[in-house]
Structure formats: structure tokens, C-alpha cells
Amino acid sequence: MFLSRLTALRWSLVRQIMSAGEMSIRELARRAGRDVRRVHDDVLVLAELGLVERTAKGGVRCPFADIHLDMHLRKAG
């Protein structure tokens, strides 16, 4: 379920946030070249997954310096 919610666009947002530090949703949308509402929706999902945090100022930040995910698939049978 976790990996199914991580689209390429959401990964791109995580990369933007990790490289720039705390920023507003509006600034994140501007940098990503995307609609503010869609970015806001994606940030909500990323926050639910624990990959980003909302700040007291209303912005968003990534609490991690490094994110590593492993997935192993094996043919059934």
C-alpha cells in the first residue's frame, strides 16, 4: 500500500522539499510547475505516509536527510 501511493510526481515533490528545506505549498507548486491544489493534495498523502511534515508556519519540510526504500519481488510458484 505504501509504495502504491508514491507516484513519480509525489517523489518529485519529496526531492524538491529535501533539497530546498522548508517552504510553502505555493512555492513548492511554483518550483514543480504544478497546480497549487494538486500539490496540496499530494503533500497530504506524503504527510500521511510520514515522508514530509507540515510546519508551524504552514509550510512543509522533510525530516529526513536520506530516504531509502527496498522492494523485493519474486515470481510466485
N, C-alpha and C positions, 0 to 999 in steps of 0.2 A: 504494500500500500504506500509506503514511504516513497519509494522510487517512482511509482506511477504518478505521483503529484509533482515531480520535479521535471518540468518541461525545459526545453532549451531556453526559452525566454526567461523563465524563473532563474535558471542557472546564471544567465547573463546578468540579471539584477543582483544576484549574490556577489558575482565578481565585481560589479560596479561598486557596491557598498563596501566590500572588503578593501578595494584599492583606494577609495576616497574617504573612508571613515564616515562618521555621522553626517547625514544630510536629510533634507526634507523629501517627502514623496514627490512634490512638484519638481524639485531639482533632479531627483532620480529619473523621473519620467522624461525630463528635458534631455538629460545625458543619454538616455536609452532611445530617444526618438519615438516615444510611445505615448499613448493617451494616459492622462493622469488617473482616470477612474480604473482603467485596466491594470495599471501598475499598482494602485492601491489594493485592488483585489488580489493580485499576486503577492504583495507584501503580507497580506493577512494570512495567506496559505503558508508562506515561508516562516512567518512567526508561529503559526500552529505547529509546524514541523521543528521549531526550535533553532532554525538557521539564522534568523535575524531577530532583533528586539526593537520595540518601539521605545523611544527615549522620553524623558520628562518634558522636553521641548516640543514633542510631537513629531520628531524625526524618526529615522530608522538607522540602526547600526548592526554590524555583525560582531558578535562577541568572540569570534574565533580568528586566529591568525592563519590557520590551516584547516582545511576540511578534506577528509579522505574517505571515500566510500568504496567498498568492495562488494562485488556481486559475483556469485559463482552459479552457473547453470550447468546442469548435467542432463543428458538425454535419458528419458525415462525408459525403463525396461532393460 
